[in-house]
Amino acid sequence: MNSSTVVPLGNPQLVASGSEPAADLEAGQWLDDLADGLSEHGWVSLDVQDLLGQELLDALASEVTILDRSNAMKRAGIGRGSDPVRDRSVRRDKIAWLQGVSAPQAALFRFLDELRLGLNQRLFLGLKRFESHYATYHPGDFYRKHVDSFQGRASRVVSLVLYLNDGWHSADGGELQIFNRENDAEVCAQVLPEAGRMVVFLSEEIPHEVMPAHRTRHSLACWFRQDEIPLPL
């Protein structure tokens, strides 16, 4: 894998962006590396700042900041169906679903569809669509350990998180803690939610947790699905 793709195993490690940009991102090598990481470990973390461009990352960060400050984001819930339970002992983030209507969202959706097609070509996953939302964690907010989909439902198959926070440091908290799919008591890594960092993992297999944030933390979550129409989660 290239220098900005990270899949640490064994002892917990703190994952930050690679020190050098990947020279072969445009050639599609990033999709090969991503597919290899998913196949071997069930998750991968990589720096996509050069791939997406700073202008798009800044526009997405500005959009979620405006939504947050204008109180347009809603408390996230847990559980299946159209009326999820809002249990603040489990998760405390706020979310806003993306529709692809703004220019930054439309550009992002093109990237996500390229990723969907790339994963289908390499891993034969049969991904038909995706859904995405912004998420904001204010100081003290967290999301306890969970998986994104129930086994065998063929709904959410691959999860993606893109971070939109400039100048994030380990003292700011809010790391994504990733657990071993073979032993969910073992922490594989902690990923700093810094701008341009993207984490992709298998929705049914990888337990993960958002540690308490110490400053406002913005991200974008996406799920690639095998079903053609929305079904209860």
Beta strands, then each sheet from edge to edge (+ up, - down):
strand 1: 5-6
strand 2: 14-15
strand 3: 43-47
strand 4: 74-75
strand 5: 94-97
strand 6: 129-137
strand 7: 143-146
strand 8: 156-163
strand 9: 176-180
strand 10: 183-191
strand 11: 197-202
strand 12: 208-210
strand 13: 217-225
sheet 1: 1+ 3- 11+ 8- 13+ 6- 5+ 4-
sheet 2: 2+ 10+ 9- 12+ 7-
end
